[in-house]
Amino acid sequence: MFNLDPRRIDARKPLASGSFGTIHAYLNDDKNTQNKDWVVKRIPAKNTKELKFFMQEAVLGFNHRHPFVVSNRGYDIKDSPQGGWDIFI
């Protein structure tokens, strides 16, 4: 898990969107990583059932390696202003 700073997400224009969430640019300020720019997938969860379902995606991403699937570096869960939670992977 990492501590995501929502102010670092470029929410003006998503890079991509799908049926479960949107992909946004994220400026990483971690000096220990070579790659400073990250992308973050934002998944809204309105209830605990959706939260559990989408958390499975986060967990699977840590254990799955495939040339066509982006690996997960971490995740964070924040309270959503619209109610429920926002999951960031």
C-alpha positions, 0 to 999 in steps of 0.5 A: 500500500502507498500513501497517494496524494490526490493533488498529484493526480491530473484529473483534468483529462483521463488518459483512458477509461473503461467500465470500471474506472479511469486512468490518470497521470500521477506525478511521483515524487519518490527520489528512489525510483528512476521513473518519476511519472506513474499512471493511477487507475481510479475505481469508485466503489459505492458499497462494501461489496464493490470495494471487496470486488475491486480490491481483488483486482489490486491483489491479483495485480501484485502476483500476476506477471504478463507482458500485456498487463501493467504490474501494480506498484501499490494501492490506496483507498480514500473516502470519496466526496460522492460517498463510498470510496475511491480505490487507486491502483 
